[in-house]
Amino acid sequence: MSLSAETPEPASPATAAIPEDRLRLLFALLFSSQEAVTMERMRQVLYPTQGPAEGKDESQGEEQDAVPAPAPAEEVASPRQHLEALEAWMEERNLPLVLHQVGKSYRLLTTEDYADDLQAARKASRAERVGPAALEVLALVAYRQPLLKADIDAIRGVKSGGHLRHLLDLRLVRILGRAELPGRPFLYGTTRTFLDRFGLRDLSELPEAGRLASSAEPGVSLSPPAAESVASAAPSGNPESATPAAEPEVSGTSANE
């Protein structure tokens, strides 16, 4: 994924002023992270704020000589400008890595040139495999979320509880909330891990998302907390606004695996 336009443009003063040690630190952060890194996390690592000084020994009630903490580095550019500079930095060195956006977060992936070679060397865990039936359930949830298990069973014509539990274990599907129906059944939706695994920035990048997506069945309404969660996952004109609400993270395939 390229953060810049196809036509190369001169680097902005802020981007040009970013020290190389900051770029190397950002590269190390992205390379070593098992999951995608948010811009706020990048800022915390690149420009940590100065913590409270230690000047008093509580056990003796006497002040001790405090070791002065180093002054926080001045933030010379935004995290996005750091990412743009890092992208150019990697291209100059011809590294087989690219930046990839997952919702509002970023990670490093290997380039497509080495996909076949790495695919042969990758050892997929049996527990993480998703069979055809589970993929069918996952596709229904992705395109029709928020979705009831009863609707999945009705569309497929068979019980889907086992496949749903497997997808929940893999953190590809999550419970969004409960429907305002008798018994208050669970409503299911996809996760940020789902976007990460399938290389999507948001749900609008699903193939034929506009034609195949379907809203909840008539009579199904979300409780307010769940409605806010679904609203955050809905596709919109802004790619970064389509990130599903927070959920537990699991590691995916990244440059350091």
Secondary structure, 3 states (H helix, E strand, C coil): CCCCCCCCCCCCHHHHCCCHHHHHHHHHHHHHCCCCEEHHHHHHHHCCCCCCCCCEECCCCEECCCCCCCCCCCCCCCHHHHHHHHHHHHHHCCCCEEEEEECCEEEEEECHHHHHHHHHHCCCCHHHCCCHHHHHHHHHHHHHCCEEHHHHHHHHCCCCHHHHHHHHHCCCEEEEEEECCCCCCEEEEECHHHHHHCCCCCHHHCCCHHHHCCCCCCCCCECHHHHHHHHHHCCCCCHHHHCCCCCCCCCCCCCCC
